Amino acid sequence: MGSIASYETSAGKRYRVRYRKPDHGQTDKRGFKTKKEAQLFLASIEVSKARGDFIEASRARVTVGEWGEQWLAAQVQLKPSTKLGYQSIMRGKIIPRWGRVPLGEVTHSGLQAWISEQVKLVAPRTVQYYHRVFSMMLKYAVRDRRISRNVAEGIRLPRIVPRKHGYLTHAQLHELAAYSGTDRDLVLFFGYTGLRWGEVAAVRVRDLDMLRRRVSVEQAVVEIGSALIYGTPKNHTLRSVPFPAFLAEDLAVRCQGKAPDDLVFTAPAGGPLRNRNWSRRTFSPAIKKLMAAHASLPRLTPHDLRHTAASLAISAGANVKAVQRMLGHKSAAMTLDVYSDLFDDDLDAVGDALSAAGDPSVVGTPWAAQVETTAKVTAFPA
């Protein structure tokens, strides 16, 4: 056991706790205002040693700024765009406020107050990103035995109101494609395959199987500043996605004269597609024309073409597992969460099917006669 001793300061009496660490080295902690506080601290030390989760106080003195940089350096498995996002939040938001605070002095209440402040400044989803990065950094500190627990757990976060997806019908998708000029086939490819922007921009000639009408999604490209970085698709999931037969001829024209590793879809000058440039040059003018003709349509973005692909696949009878594989989601549960509204009509179909199959006129009543006969035999045995 340790010991507790009092000492005098200009602010009054204080208490110091002396105790032994698991390696038998002696250390102390001072500054307790009451003897009870000192006793509780000493008791917690003894309990942590008994449980084997003792953490040396000096390890928690590293600041959030120092530890945040160490955590960022350890994220070697992340895609460049993801790591850039974490770095932006850590250096732009977390470190300016928390950089000089030791890890051991970050409290749940203090973090909750900061999160509540951010709710007034940025969108709810952005606040959740801030919390996620902070929590992952603290979790890494727990694993390194810098702190005993992650105080970011249980923080109350703002609720995100999901944005209603924009879905186009077959006719509207073809109309949008017609407004897109030479990129007509590209709009249809987006709208019928559901590939993400970075996946479409990285499709090579050898990724297209014209006989099976499939595109192999093996890589994706992300834009970081002016640089284009090619890597695996999101979730590192490779997949094969069908495309409609009416696109085969247009895709064949795109591939003429190109080598197997050349990109299928390119900018007008021949270089790689860039999201902002394409949106400004092609998609925005085309979508304005479409919305002028269909006033009920919500404001759409290029990513809504992916939602349209999901909608058209489901309306064509694709089950949730097929849509999951098509879109490259981690699980069918995620697909159901994202597109639950598209499956609402299935409930009506289930009700109709049960009504048809369970109707008394279909089921009949032979079983009723059998039950009555069995009851008579049981009541009046021969």
N, C-alpha and C positions, 0 to 999 in steps of 0.2 A: 504493500500500500504506500501511497505518497503521503505528503505532509502539507499542512496549510499554515502559513504564518502571516501576520499582519505587519504593515509598515506604514509610516507616515509620509504624506505628500502635501504639497501646498493646497491641494483640493480636499484634503481630509484623509481618513484612514482607507487603506486599500489592502487587498489580500493577494498573496502569492502562493501558487500551487507548485510543489516539487513532486516529480514522479519519474519512474524509470520506464524507458521505452522497451519494446520487445527484445532489442539487442543488449539490454541491461545498461545502456548509457543513460545518464541522468540529465534531465532537462527541467525547465520550469516555464510557467506562464503566469504573468502578473497583471494587475490592473483590475481585479474584481472588486466591485463596490461593496458587496456584502459577503459575509462568510458563507451564507447559503449558496450563493452563486458559485463560489469556489468549491464547495462540497459537491454540488451537482456536476461541475466540470470534472472533478476528480473521479466521481462515480462513473461518468460516461467514458473516461479514459480506461478504467479498469474493465468495464463491460466490453469495449471495443477490442482490448487486448485478449480477453477471454474468447471472443468470437473470431478472432483472427483478422479483423478488418480495421485494425489501428492504422491511422494515417498520421505521419509526422507533420506537425504544424508548419514547419519550414517549407514543405512541398506545396502548401496552399498559398504561399506568399507570392508566387509568380502572378503577374498581372494578367488581366483579360487580354490586353493588347499583345503581350509576349506569347501567351498560350494560343491566342487566335491565329497568329502567324505560324506557329508550330503545327496547329491543326490543319491549316490550309496546305502546308507543305506535305502533310501526310496523305492528302486526298489524291493519290496517284491513280486510282481506279476510275475516277470521274471522267466523263466526256469534257472536252475543252469548254464548250458553251456552259455546261453546268458549273464547272469550277469557276469560270469567270463570273457567273451570277453569285455564287457564294462569296467570292472575293470582293465583289462590289458591295454586298451587304455588310460583310465584316469590316472592310476598310472605310466604307462610306457612312455607315449607320451605327454599328456596334462599338467600334473602337473609339470614335469621337466622344461617345458618352461614357463608355465603360473601360476604356483602354488602361487607365491608371489604377483601377480597382483590383485588389488582389482576388484571386479566385475564391479564397475562403471567406471573403466579405460580401460576396454576391448573395443576396437574400431573395427568398420567394416573393416577399412583399415589395421589395425594391424593384424586382423585375416586372412584377404585375403592374406597378405604377407606371413604369416606362412604357409597357405595352399599351396601357390605357391611354397614355399621351399620344402614341402613334396612331391610335384609332381616329383621332381628330384630324390627323394630317394626311394620311394615305388610305388607299382602298383596303377593305378587309382582307383580301387575298394577299396583298403586299405585307400586311401586318403578320399574317400567318407565315409568310416566308421569313420575315425577321426572326420570329420565334423559333422556327425550324432550325435555322442556322445556329442561333444561340444555344438551343437545346443539344444539337449534335456536337457542338464544341465542348459543352459541359459534360456530355456523356463520355467523350473521349478523355476528359480529365478524370472522371470516375474510374475508367478502365486503367488509367496510368497511376491510380492511387494518389491523386492530387487532392481530391475532395471525396467525402464519403457518400454524397448523393447528388443527384441532378435536381437543383431547385427550380428548373424550368418545367418540370413535370407538374401537371395540374393547373397550369396558368390558364385563366379564362380568356378565350380568344373571341374576336367578333365573328358573328355568323355570316357565312357567304351565301348570298342569294344567287342561285345559278342563273346564268344568262340563258334565255330561251334560244335553242338552236334554230338556225335558219335552214329549211329544207326546200329544195327545188324539185318540181315534178320533172318527168322525162321531157315534156314539151318545153318547160322553162329552161332546163339545162341546155337543150339544143338551141334554143333561142339565144341564150347567153353566149354559146359557142359561135353562133352566126355573127354576133356583134364583135367577136374577138379577132376577126380578120385571119391572118395567117396562123394564128395560134388557136384556131378552132379545135384542132385535134388535141391540143394540150389541155384545154378546158374540159373536153370530154374525157380525157384520160384521168384527170383529177377527179371528175365527178362520177366515174364508174369504177375506179380501182380503190379509191379511198386512201391512196398513199399520202404521206406527209410531204410538205414542200421540199424538205431536204432530201427525201427519198426519191422524189420525181427528178429533181435537179441532178441527181447522181446516177440515174439509170444509164447503163452503157448498152451498146449494141448487142453484146453477147448475153445480156440479161434477158433479152426478149426471145421467147420460144414461139415462133409463129405457127407451128403445127398444133401445139397444144393451147395456143392463145394464153400464155402465161408470162408474167414478168417476175423474175427472181429479185427480191429485195435483199441485197447483200451489203449495201453501203448507203451512207447518207452524208450530206455535206452541210456544214454550219458556217455561218459568216461571223467572224470575230473581227470587228473593225473592217478593214479592207481585205483581210485574208480569208481564204476559203480553206477549211480543214475537212478532209474526208475521213470517215471512220465507219464503224458499224452502226446499224439503225438503232433507234431508241430501244432501250431494254436489251440491247445486243441480240435481238431476236431476228434470225433470218427466216424468210417465208416466201412462198410462191403465191402470187395473186392473179386471178383470171382477169382478162380484159375482153370486152365484147368483140364479136367477129367483125362488126362494121368499122372498127378502128384498125384492123390489120393492114389494109391497103395504105392508109395514111402513115402508119408507123413504118411500113416498108419503104415508103418514099423518104421518110426522115433518115433511114439507115443507108440509103444509096450512097456509094462511094466512101463510106466510113469504115475504119478498122474496128475490130471487135472491142477494143478498149475505149473507143471514142464515145462521147456523150450523145444520147439520142436527142434530147431537147437542149437547144442552145439559144443564146441571145442573137439578135439580128446580125451582129457583126461576127458571130461565130464563137464567141467565148461562152463561158458557163453562165447559166441563168442566175440572176440575183433577184431576191424577193422584192425589195423595194422598187427596183427599176421596172420589173415586170408588172407589179401592181399599178404603178403610176402610168406606165405606157399602155397596158392592155386591159387589166382587170377593172380598174376604176372607171374608165370611160364606158366599158361594156356593161358594167353593173348599173351605172346611171341610166343607160338606155333601157335596160330590163325593168328597173324600178319605175321608170316613167310609164311603161306599158302595163305594169302590175302594181298598182298603188298599195295593195295589201301586204306586199313583201316587206319583211324587216330589213334593216341595213345589214348587208352581207359582207363577209371578208373572204379571202381565198381559202381560209381554213374551213369555211362552211361548205365548200365543195366536198371535203372529207365527210362531213355530216350528211350531205346529200347522198353520197355513195352508200353509207350505212342505211339510210332510209330506203333507197331504191332496192338494195339487196334484201332487206327485211320484207318489203312489200312484194318482192318476187318470190317469197317463200323460204328464204334462207333462215336456218335456225341460228340461235345465238352463238353456238360454238363455231359455226362457219364464219359468222361475222367477226367473231373474236380473232380467228386466224387471219382473216382478210385484213383487218385493221392493225394487227400486231399488238393487241392488248395483252397484258400479263395474264389475265384470267377472264373467264366468261362472266364472273361476278362484276368485274370492272365494266365490261360492255353493257351489262344490264343496268348498272348504276348510271352510266353516261347516257344511254339511250332508252331508259325505262319508258319514256313517253311513247316510243314507237311500238312498244309491245302492249299498249292498252287495248288495242282492238282484239288481241289474242284472248283477253278475258271474255269478250262478247262471244267469240267463237267457241270457247270452252263451255260457256253457258248454253249456247245453242246445241252443241254436240251432246251435252249431258241431258238436255231436255228431249232430244230426239231418241237417244239410246235408252233413257229411263222411263219414257212414257208408258203408262199401263197398257195402252193398246198395242205396244210393241212387245213389252215383257210378257203379257198374258197372265193367266191365273191358274195354270195347272198346279203350281206349288200349293195354292190355297186349299184345293181339294185334297191334296196329299196330306197336308197338316191336319185337316179335319178328320180324315180316315185314321191317322195315327193316334189322334186324341181319343177317338171312340174305342180303338183297340186297347189303349192303355186303361181307359175307364171301365170297360166291360170285357175282361179277358174271357176267352172261350173256356 
